[in-house]
Amino acid sequence: MVKHVILWQIKDEFSAEEKEKIRQDVKEGLEGLAGRIPGLLKIHVQTKCLESSNADMMLYSEFTDEAALKGYSGHPLHVAVADGKVRPFVKSRVCMDYED
């Protein structure tokens, strides 16, 4: 099984209210991919974090194998969410993929 974890920071230019809307849109968009992309077993976006955190959101997802992760990355449904709800609003992204 392959696990895919991403941490994002939202751009500073957005107000607290705008950041909350962005978080909810990202969560809804990415979690809405469940059952729609081959090999995607689990997907969760964490939007609530402790004040000690230096990230605003986290994606945790599981795939059957590395080929499924690669398929997800380029899948049109995923690309639409990433381009429309994530990339325009984040200033940083850190990713870790691993096999477990």
N, C-alpha and C positions, 0 to 999 in steps of 0.2 A: 504494500500500500504506500502511496506517495502522499505526503502532506505538503500543503502550500499555505504559507503564512505571510501576510503583508501588514505592515504598519504604515499609516498615513498621518501626515500633519496637514491640516487645512490652512489655506493661505490666511495671513494675518489681516488682510483687508476686509474680511467679512465680520459682521457683528455677531454677537452671541446668538441672537435669534436666527440669523442666516446660517450660522454653523450648525445649529440644531436641525434646521431644515435639510441641509446638505447631508448630515449624518443619516437622517431618516430616509432620504431619497436613495443614498448609497445602499443602505441596509435592504430596503424594499427591492431595489433593482437587482442586486447580486443574489439575495436569498430567493428571489423569484426565478432564478435559473435552475433551482433544484428540480430534478426530474426531466429537464429539458435538454441536457447536454450529455452525450454518451460518456460513461466512465466517471462522471461526477457523483460521488457517493454521499458527500456531506458538505454543506456550506453554511457558514454563520458569520455575521458581521457584528462585532462588539462595538457599541457606540457609547457606552457608559464606562468611565474609568475613574480611578482614584486620582486625587490631586497630585500625587507623586509621579504620575505618568508624564511622559513627554511626547506621546502620540495621542491623536484625537480619535482614531478608529483602528480596528484590527479586523482583518479577514482571516478566518481559519477554514480551510477546505481540505477534503480528502478525495483522492482519485484511485482508481483501480491500479494504475501504473503510470510510468512516465509518459508513455504515448498518449494516454488520456489527458494528462495535464497539458501536453503540447496541443492537443486537439481543442481543449477548452480555451487556451490562450488566443487562438485564431478563430474560434467559433463566432459567427456573425452576431449571435445573441449576446455573447460576452463582450465583444468589441463595441456593440451599441451602448451597453451600460457603461463600460469603461470610458468611452469617448464622450458620452452625454451626461453622465452623473458623477464621474470620479475625476478624470484628468483635468478638466477645466478649473477645479476647485482646490486641488492639493498642491502644496509647495514641496513636499518630500514624500518619498516612497522607499521603504526598505522591504526586501523580500527574502524569505528563506524557504527553499524547497528541500525536502529530505525524504528518505525512504525509511519506513519503520516496519 
